[in-house]
Amino acid sequence: MKDRQHPSLPWGQFWSELIGTALLVLIGLSLVILMFGAGSPMARLLPSESLRRLITGFLFGTTGALIALSPVGKVSGAHINPVVTLGFRLMDKMNSRVALGYILAQLIGAIIGSIPLLAWGTMGRSVVFGATAPGPGYSHLSVLLGEVITTFSMVTLLTVFLAFRRIRSFTPAIFPPLYGIMVCFEAPVSGTSTNPARSLGPAVISGEWTGWWIYWAGPFLGMLLALLACSFLAERITVAKLYHFDNDRDGLFRRAKLAAKDNC
C-alpha cells in the first residue's frame, strides 16, 4: 500500500520536462546559430541585426508555445524553466519534491539538448553555440538588471494570464511576441536568457562561463519580484501548467485545483 504522505514520484512528468527543455534548447539555439553564426546566409538575406534578433526571439517563443501545446506539455505542464517551476512552488501549486524533480529534469534536458548543437561545427562555435554572456561594453550590473527586467516581464504576464479564466487558454500565445521584443532589445546586453537551464546547456558544451552567476541570480530575482507584485493573483491560479489545464492523470495538481478560487 502506497504511503499517502509520500506518494511515488511522477516520473512521467519529469521525463516530459526533460524532453521539453531539450527541445527548447536544441531548436531555439539552432535558430540563434542559423541567424548569427559565421558563414550563415541569413546575414545576406536579412542584413539588419535587429530584425534578425526580432525574428529569432519570436521563433524561440513560438518553440516554447508549441511545446506547451504538445503532448509533452499535456503531461508536465511545460514549465521548461527552473524559475517557472520555482514560481509555481512558491505559490503552493506543487510540492517541493516534485518541484525539485522538475528543476533537475530541466537542467539535465538542457545539457542533453545542447549536445547536438556541436554538429553546427564552425558556425556554432562562432557564436559559442548560443551561450549567454555579458555584451561588450556592459557591466555585470547592467546585465543583471536586464535579466531581472526581462524575467519579471515574463513571469508577470504568465501569472496574469493564468489567473483569469477568460484569457487562460491564450497563455502560450504570449511567448512569441514577448520574446521577439525582449530578444530584439535585450540580446546585445545579456543574451536574453530568463532561464537558467537555457544558459547552462550551451555553457557546458562551449566552456563559456563568463558571468555565469548572472543567469541564475537575474532570473530568480526577477521571478521573486514578479510574484511579489502579483501575489494577489496567486489564489486564482488553478493548476501548475501553461496549457492542458484539465489534464491531471496522476493527481499531481489536484490540491491546487481544489484550493483555487476561480470566479472570473
PyMOL commands that set and color helices and strands:
alter all, ss='L'
color gray80, all
select helices_A, chain A and resi 11-36+42-45+49-69+71-76+82-90+96-125+128-130+140-163+165-168+171-190+196-206+214-229+231-236+254-259
alter helices_A, ss='H'
color red, helices_A
deselect
rebuild
show_as cartoon
